[in-house]
Amino acid sequence: MTDTVKSIAILGGTGDLGGGLARQWSRAGYQILIGSRTLEKGQAAAKALLDEFPDLNVTGHENLEAATAADLVVLTVPFEHQLSTLETVKPGLIGKILIDVTVPLVPPKVGTVQLPESGSAAVQAQNFLGDEVQVVSAFQNVGAMHLQEDHSIECDVLVTGNKRAARDTVIELVKAVGLKGWHAGPLANAAAAEALTSVLITINRHHGVEGSGIVITGEPTK
Ligand SMILES: NC(=O)c1ccc[n+]([C@@H]2O[C@H](COP(=O)([O-])OP(=O)(O)OC[C@H]3O[C@@H](n4cnc5c(N)ncnc54)[C@H](OP(=O)(O)O)[C@@H]3O)[C@@H](O)[C@H]2O)c1
């Protein structure tokens, strides 16, 4: 458990990746607020987790309520709804870290890298939110199906952000889901993680892999 973060709001936590993160972090002891566009859907997702694990601290909310109440917020919605969702929760994000997992996939060619004009979805989010919110990018290369199951995951997580302390916090949260997080530089470098996802999607399709991932080789000495 990190010193500064006890509660995590997961916006779009009713979906595949957010649902997987809710499952993993709640079981690691964090208070999880599942955010949705509708209260009922958020509550249903929380109930599904509690039916399986009754002792967890998980509740369902509308996105803004979840963002406002939590110590840290995670955005897990499709790219085309990234900015419209941030618009609805902006006041609840002030002074907080926002983990952005968005991959800027543009259907139908999701196996082709198509980064936005700003360079990456994460930089687009930071530009939209301004300096009062610290955007940290992570989890783009982890298949949601792995987080929804209880097996070890062969995938590392590239963590990018403009403030080292915020990256440290997110690396702790990566560890809490059983993965290894790497300081991968400033938020501009999120472009690399976001682009890699289209490469992984192509590998999945071409080689019949279910949720390929990345592993960084080499032993850290510091
Ligand atoms: N799936 C993966 O394996 C994976 C891996 C790495 C990164 N990612 C990234 O994670 C993000 C979420 O992916 P996902 O596969 O979990 O997506 P998803 O299951 O398709 O959708 C997640 C949630 O987004 C919300 N949503 C859907 N349409 C919306 C709209 N029109 N406006 C606002 N919110 C809407 C929904 O929540 P409510 O209906 O409850 O509001 C939905 O449950 C994406 O940016 C994706 O690139 C996914």
The ligand as an ORCA input file, in Angstrom:
! r2SCAN-3c Opt
* xyz 0 1
  N      -8.743     -4.023    -23.166
  C      -7.416     -4.106    -23.082
  O      -6.834     -5.204    -23.115
  C      -6.591     -2.852    -22.927
  C      -5.210     -2.971    -22.702
  C      -4.450     -1.797    -22.520
  C      -5.061     -0.558    -22.585
  N      -6.415     -0.490    -22.846
  C      -7.037      0.835    -22.922
  O      -7.917      0.923    -21.829
  C      -9.034      1.730    -22.186
  C     -10.286      0.927    -21.902
  O     -10.285     -0.228    -22.682
  P     -11.384     -1.360    -22.463
  O     -11.076     -2.452    -23.405
  O     -11.493     -1.644    -21.010
  O     -12.699     -0.576    -22.974
  P     -14.221     -0.987    -22.877
  O     -14.391     -2.173    -22.006
  O     -14.743     -1.050    -24.274
  O     -14.876      0.326    -22.229
  C     -14.539      0.752    -20.921
  C     -15.633      1.642    -20.404
  O     -15.697      2.860    -21.142
  C     -16.971      3.436    -20.913
  N     -17.532      3.948    -22.157
  C     -17.970      3.265    -23.226
  N     -18.494      4.083    -24.151
  C     -18.388      5.323    -23.639
  C     -18.782      6.624    -24.099
  N     -19.455      6.780    -25.259
  N     -18.504      7.669    -23.311
  C     -17.902      7.523    -22.119
  N     -17.531      6.306    -21.609
  C     -17.773      5.240    -22.376
  C     -17.903      2.319    -20.414
  O     -18.210      2.593    -19.055
  P     -19.688      3.025    -18.582
  O     -20.656      2.531    -19.622
  O     -19.828      2.316    -17.290
  O     -19.649      4.492    -18.473
  C     -17.044      1.075    -20.548
  O     -17.316      0.101    -19.584
  C      -8.877      2.071    -23.661
  O      -8.367      3.367    -23.813
  C      -7.885      1.041    -24.148
  O      -7.118      1.508    -25.230
  C      -7.186     -1.590    -22.999
*
